[in-house]
Amino acid sequence: MTAPEARANSLLLGHEAAEGVLLAAFRSGRLPHAWVIAGPPGIGKATLAFRFARFLLRGEEPASAMLFAPEPVDGNNLAVPESAPIFARIAAGGCADLCSVARPFDEKSGRFKDEIPVDDVRRIPPFLRMTSAEGGWRVVVVDGADCMNRAGQNAILKILEEPPPNTVLLLTASNPGALLPTIRSRARLLMLEPLPEKAVAELLGKYGPEDMPGEERIALARLAEGSIGKALALASGGGLALYRDLIALLMPLPGLDALAVHALADKLARPGADEAFTTVSELLVWWLMRLARFGARGGVPPEVVPGEAELSMRLVSARGLDWTMDVWEKVRGIFAEADRANLDKRQAMASAFFALR
């Protein structure tokens, strides 16, 4: 079973505090007209945004269709039952008082585009100039607002300068610093924390591959550092097995098995191995970043695979923090340049490993 789209997802774990902030603001009668819902990728920012949108727009339901009380059943969250008509309408993109924009999916590359087209953002002002279809709230969700270019952000800014009544804009952002300061100053910031390990493991049990052992769910949760989106991507791409191979190669550091390194580089450079190459390169950069964090703060990070802790302590003790930071920057630069200039993947992967010697 795969995770549903955010607009159709009724399950939200690990963000009870943020949910409480939104609910308290609504009950105060002074609900801010704009919110920046920020936090790392894949933790449920858009799920929370659409959950709040459903809560606000539930008043659209005619009396005969009101299957729930005006407030949530337990009064402490924003949940709207899946049986409610508003839930199905938002999930299907058929709610007249909700406008949502996000990065489009590129069928050729098989990935989302880097930017939200400005023409998509410019659909928002005409939507807000219309009268509410049901006489209540109008809600705008911009998922990935930090991916708007300057023109798109300026279009949003004009709305924030003179917001229409009974309107709420929900802007999700993994990098809120990429938003214009004038946007941030006119919106309330709601920071979401990475999901607890237990929550990621629970969601993997629901949406991950069937019959995944519990220890693998825990390992993926640690590898994803609180991001269910990343955990699911790693699970579908064999990320845990690749990480085990990666750590096995790193175990002899400060020495390396050159033949094993070249064998892995050859494997990842083959046609059709693009996803595996990207996964290994990202995991290597992540492992080095975590090693640098350990060197700076102390405290051994939880192991994903056995032997990591001993390897981390040995390297930090022998090489020190400066070496760790330098090699992290160098390896990150190697992969960034390979991606930018479309360089030979085999050479890039081998160079990254040998930079650690």
N, C-alpha and C positions, 0 to 999 in steps of 0.2 A: 504494500500500500504506500502511495506517495503522499506527501503533505499537500493539502489543498492550497489554492491561492489565498493570499492574505484576506481578500474581500469575502472569501467563503469559509474562513477558518474560525470555528467557534471556540477553539482551545487556546488558552493563553496561560502559560506557566511562568512563575518566577518574577512577575512584574506587579505583584499585588500592591506594593507601595505606590508605584506610578499610577496605577488604576485608581487608588484612593485619592491621589492629588487631583485627578480629573473630576472625580465624583464630587469632591469637596468644593471645587471651583464652580461646578454646575449648581450645587445646592446653595451656594452663597448668593446666587442671583447676580453675580458680577463676573460672569464667565469671560475670560480674555478672548478677543476675536481671532487671535492667531497663536499657534503653538509650534515650537520647533522640538520635535521628538527625536532626540539624538542618542547615539550609542554605536557600538561596534556592528559590523555587518552581520546579518543572519540571526539576530537575537529576538526578533518579533516586533520591531518598530511599526511596520506597516500593519501587522495583525492588530496591534493596539489601536492604531489610527482608525481602521475600519470598525473595530469594536466600539470605539467611542462614537463614530458616525452612526452606527446602527442605534446606539442608545439615544442619541439626539433626535434621530428621525423616526423613532418608534411611534411618535405622536401622529405620523401620517396615517396610521391604521384606522379605518373606520370603526365605529363602536362595535359592529357585528364581528369584526376580525380581531378585536383586542383579546388575545389569548393569555395576556399577562398583565399584571398591575403596572401603573405608571412608573413605579420604582422597581428595581430588581427584586427578585424574590427574597434574598437575604438582606437587601438594603446596603450591602457592602461592596458590590462590584458592578460592572457595566454589562453583565451578561444579558443577552437577548436570546430567547429560545430559538433553536433552528426551525421550529414549527411556525414561528411568526412570519407572516407574509413579507415584512420588511427585510427579513434575513434573506429570503430567496430572491427578492428584487435586487438587493445590493449585490448578492453573489453573482447574479446574471447580468449585472451592469444595466439594470432597467429602472433605477430610481431617479425620478425627475429632479429631485432636490439634492442630488449628489453628483459632483464632478470630480473625476480623478485623472491624473496624468502621471506617467512614469517613463522610464527609458524604454524605447521600443526594442523588441527582439529582432536580431538580424538573422534571417533564415540561412544566409550563405555562410556566415562564420559560426553559426550555432551558439552565439552568445549575445548578451544584451549590449546595445550600443553605449558608448561612453557618455553621451550627452542626451538630455531631453530636448527635442527640437523646439525652437522658440514658437513655431506655429501651434504646437500643442498647448503651450502655456498661454498663448493668446486666445484660446478658447474660453479661458476662465472669466475675463471681464464681461463678455456678453452673457454668460451664464448667470453671473451675479446681478446683472441689470434686469433680469427677468423676475417677475413676481413668483414667490414660492408656490409650487403646485398645490401644496396642502395648507398654505398659510402659516407654516411653522419655520423651522430652521432650514438654512441652506448650508451645505458642508462641502468644502473642497479638500481633497487629499492630494498632495504632491509627494509621491514616493520617490525619494532620492533627490530632494530639492537641491542638494549640494552639487548635483550634476547638471544644473541649469547653467547656460552661459550668461554673459553679462546682460544681453538683451532680455533673456527670459527672467532673470532676477529683477530687472528694472520693471518689467510688466507686473510682477508680484508686488514690488515696492509701491507702485501707484495704487494698488488695491489697499495695502496696509496704511497708506497715508490718509485715505478716506474710506474706511470700511463700511459697507452697507450694513444696516441693522439686521439682527438675527442671522448673522453669518459667522462661521468658524472656519478658519484655514488651518489645516494640519499638515505641517511640512516635516517629513522624516529626513534625517541626514546622518550619515556615518561620519562626516567631517563638517561639523557646523561652522568651523572656522573658514570654510570656503564660501559661506554666505556673506553677502554684503553686510557691513556693520549696521547699516540703517535698517536692514531686515531684522537682524538679531535684536536691535534695540526696540523694535515695535512688536516683538513676539515674546511669549513666555517660554523659557527653555525648560524642557523636561528631559533630564538625562536618565537613560536606562542603563543598568548595570549588566554585565555578562550574566548569562543564566547560571544558576548553580549546577554543579556537576550532576547531581541527582536528577534535576529537571531535564537536562540534555539526554541522559541515559533513558529516562522515562519516555521522552519523545522519540528517541531512536527505536524503542520497543514498539511504539505505535506506528511510526512511519518508515522505519528502516527495513532492510531485508528481513524476510521471515526467518524465524529460528536463529537469529543472531544470538550467540552466547552472551550471558551477562557480563563476563569479563571483557569481551570485545566492545560492548556498549560503553563500559567505563573507560576503556583505553581510548576510544574515539572521542568521548566527552572531554577527556584531558587534552587530547591532541587539538580539539577544536576550541579549547579555552572559553567555554560558555556560549558558543555559537551553534545553534542547531542547524542553521543553514550550511555552515562549513562541515559539520559532522555528517550530514546527509550526503553532501558532495563527496567527502572522503570515502564514505561507505560505498557509494555507487561506483567510485573510480578505483577501488582497491587500495585506498590510501594507507590503511593500516599495514598491509603487507609491504607496501613500498617503504613505509617508515621503518619497519623492522629490517629491511634490506639496507636502508641508509645507516641505521645505527650499527649494524654488523660491520659495515665498511669503516665506520668511524672509530670502532673499538680499539684498533691498534695505535691510534694517535698518541704521541706526535709522529709516529711512522704510519705509512699507508701501504696497502697491497696494490701496487701499480697495475698488475694484471686484472685484479678484480675491479678497480676503478674504470679501466678502459673497457672491460666487458659490460659494465653497467652503462657507460657512456654510449657504447655501440647499440645496446638494446633500446635506449631512450631516444636515439637519433633515427631509428628506423621509420619508414613511412607508416602512418597510422598511430604513432606513439606520442602524438603531440600532447594529449591530455596527461599521460604519465610523466612526460618531461616537465610539464608545468607543475604538476603535483610535487615531484621530487625537488625541483628548484625552490618552490615555495616552502617546502618542509625543511630544506637545508637552511634557508635564510631564517625561518622561524626558530629552528633549533639553536642557531648561533645567537639570535636575539635573546632567547631564553637563557643561554649560557652567560651572555653579558649581564643580564638582569641578576642572575645568581651571583656573579662576581661582584656586582656593585652593592647588592643588598644583603648578601649572605642567605643562608637557608637553602637547602637542596630542594628543587622543585619535585613534585610527585612524578614518579616514573610512569612512562607510557609502556615501555618494554623493560624487562629486567636488565640491569647492568648500567643503565643511564646515569644513575646517581654517582656511581664510582667513577665513571668516565668524566662527568662534569667536575667533580672534586679534584680529580687528577690534573685536568687541563688548567683549571683556574689556579691551582696551587703551583703548577710548574711554569705557566706562561704569564699569569697575571691579567688584570683587567684591561690594560692598554692593548695587549696583543689580541684579546677577545674582541674589543671594539674595532680594532683595525681590520681584522680578518672578516668580521661581519660586514663592514662597509665595502671591503674589496669584493667579497662574494656577491653581495647585492648589486654592486656595480657591474660585475661580469654578466650577470643574468639580464640586467636592465639594458646593457649595451647589445647583448645578443638579440633581445626582443626588438629593440629600436632599429637596429641595422640588419636584422634578419641574418645573423651570422651563423656559422656552422654549429649545430647543437652539440655534436659530439665533442668538439673542441671546447665549447663553453662549459659543458658539464665536467670534463676532465680538468680544465683550468681551475674551476671552482673548488674541486676536491684538493687539488695539489696546492692551492693557496693556503690550505690548513697545515701543511707540513712545516 
